[in-house]
Amino acid sequence: MIEDNGFPGTREEMERAIRRLNVLEYLILAAAFILALGGGGAVAYILSAGTALPFRLTWAIITVLLLVVPGLLVFGRDRFRRR
């Protein structure tokens, strides 16, 4: 076990901060998911009104693309920076 070296409560404060950041991360992920659903629905509505594409299938595909493509870009950029 690591000693506090004269800073009592530091470990507890860091653990609390890490828990809060984890909660914030999940909130941001949920917001991104909701925005992707809304944006995918809007784009699917526009596409289905002007073409013969089915709304639900188009909505599902566009929502997945709105979540996966930016995620892959961020993941790739992060891996590139670590090199």
Contact map, one row per residue, 1 for C-alpha under 8 A:
11100000000000000000000000000000000000000000000000000000000000000000000000000000000
11110000000000000000000000000000000000000000000000000000000000000000000000000000000
11111000000000000000000000000000000000000000000000000000000000000000000000000000000
01111111111000000000000000000000000000000000000000000000000000000000000000000000000
00111111000000000000000000000000000000000000000000000000000000000000000000000000000
00011111000000000000000000000000000000000000000000000000000000000000000000000000000
00011111110000000000000000000000000000000000000000000000000000000000000000000000000
00011111111000000000000000000000000000000000000000000000000000000000000000000000000
00010011111110000000000000000000000000000000000000000000000000000000000000000000000
00010011111111000000000000000000000000000000000000000000000000000000000000000000000
00010001111111100000000000000000000000000000000000000000000000000000000000000000000
00000000111111110000000000000000000000000000000000000000000000000000000000000000000
00000000111111111000000000000000000000000000000000000000000000000000000000000000000
00000000011111111100000000000000000000000000000000000000000000000000000000000000000
00000000001111111110000000000000000000000000000000000000000000000000000000000000000
00000000000111111111000000000000000000000000000000000000000000000000000000000000000
00000000000011111111100000000000000000000000000000000000000000000000000000000000000
00000000000001111111110000000000000000000000000000000000000000000000000000000000000
00000000000000111111111000000000000000000000000000000000000000000000000000000000000
00000000000000011111111100000000000000000000000000000000000000000000000000000000000
00000000000000001111111110000000000000000000000000000000000000000000000000000000000
00000000000000000111111111000000000000000000000000000000000000000000000000000000000
00000000000000000011111111100000000000000000000000000000000000000000000000000000000
00000000000000000001111111110000000000000000000000000000000000000000000000000000000
00000000000000000000111111111000000000000000000000000000000000000000000000000000000
00000000000000000000011111111100000000000000000000000000000000000000000000000000000
00000000000000000000001111111110000000000000000000000000000000000000000000000000000
00000000000000000000000111111111000000000000000000000000000000000000000000000000000
00000000000000000000000011111111100000000000000000000000000000000000000000000000000
00000000000000000000000001111111110000000000000000000000000000000000000000000000000
00000000000000000000000000111111111000000000000000000000000000000000000000000000000
00000000000000000000000000011111111100000000000000000000000000000010000000000000000
00000000000000000000000000001111111110000000000000000000000000000010000000000000000
00000000000000000000000000000111111111000000000000000000000000000000000000000000000
00000000000000000000000000000011111111100000000000000000000000000000000000000000000
00000000000000000000000000000001111111110000000000000000000000110110000000000000000
00000000000000000000000000000000111111111000000000000000001000100000000000000000000
00000000000000000000000000000000011111111100000000000000000000000000000000000000000
00000000000000000000000000000000001111111110000000000000000000100000000000000000000
00000000000000000000000000000000000111111111000000000000001101100100000000000000000
00000000000000000000000000000000000011111111100000000000001000100000000000000000000
00000000000000000000000000000000000001111111110000000000000000000000000000000000000
00000000000000000000000000000000000000111111111000000000001001000000000000000000000
00000000000000000000000000000000000000011111111100000011011001000000000000000000000
00000000000000000000000000000000000000001111111110000010001000000000000000000000000
00000000000000000000000000000000000000000111111111000000000000000000000000000000000
00000000000000000000000000000000000000000011111111101010010000000000000000000000000
00000000000000000000000000000000000000000001111111111110010000000000000000000000000
00000000000000000000000000000000000000000000111111110000000000000000000000000000000
00000000000000000000000000000000000000000000011111110000000000000000000000000000000
00000000000000000000000000000000000000000000001111111000000000000000000000000000000
00000000000000000000000000000000000000000000000111111100000000000000000000000000000
00000000000000000000000000000000000000000000001100111110010000000000000000000000000
00000000000000000000000000000000000000000000000100011111110000000000000000000000000
00000000000000000000000000000000000000000001101100001111111000000000000000000000000
00000000000000000000000000000000000000000001000000000111111100000000000000000000000
00000000000000000000000000000000000000000000000000000111111110000000000000000000000
00000000000000000000000000000000000000000001001100001111111111000000000000000000000
00000000000000000000000000000000000010011011100000000011111111100000000000000000000
00000000000000000000000000000000000000010000000000000001111111110000000000000000000
00000000000000000000000000000000000000000000000000000000111111111000000000000000000
00000000000000000000000000000000000000010011000000000000011111111100000000000000000
00000000000000000000000000000000000110111000000000000000001111111110000000000000000
00000000000000000000000000000000000100000000000000000000000111111111000000000000000
00000000000000000000000000000000000000000000000000000000000011111111100000000000000
00000000000000000000000000000000000100010000000000000000000001111111110000000000000
00000000000000000000000000000001100100000000000000000000000000111111111000000000000
00000000000000000000000000000000000000000000000000000000000000011111111100000000000
00000000000000000000000000000000000000000000000000000000000000001111111110000000000
00000000000000000000000000000000000000000000000000000000000000000111111111000000000
00000000000000000000000000000000000000000000000000000000000000000011111111100000000
00000000000000000000000000000000000000000000000000000000000000000001111111110000000
00000000000000000000000000000000000000000000000000000000000000000000111111111000000
00000000000000000000000000000000000000000000000000000000000000000000011111111100000
00000000000000000000000000000000000000000000000000000000000000000000001111111110000
00000000000000000000000000000000000000000000000000000000000000000000000111111111000
00000000000000000000000000000000000000000000000000000000000000000000000011111111100
00000000000000000000000000000000000000000000000000000000000000000000000001111111110
00000000000000000000000000000000000000000000000000000000000000000000000000111111111
00000000000000000000000000000000000000000000000000000000000000000000000000011111111
00000000000000000000000000000000000000000000000000000000000000000000000000001111111
00000000000000000000000000000000000000000000000000000000000000000000000000000111111
00000000000000000000000000000000000000000000000000000000000000000000000000000011111
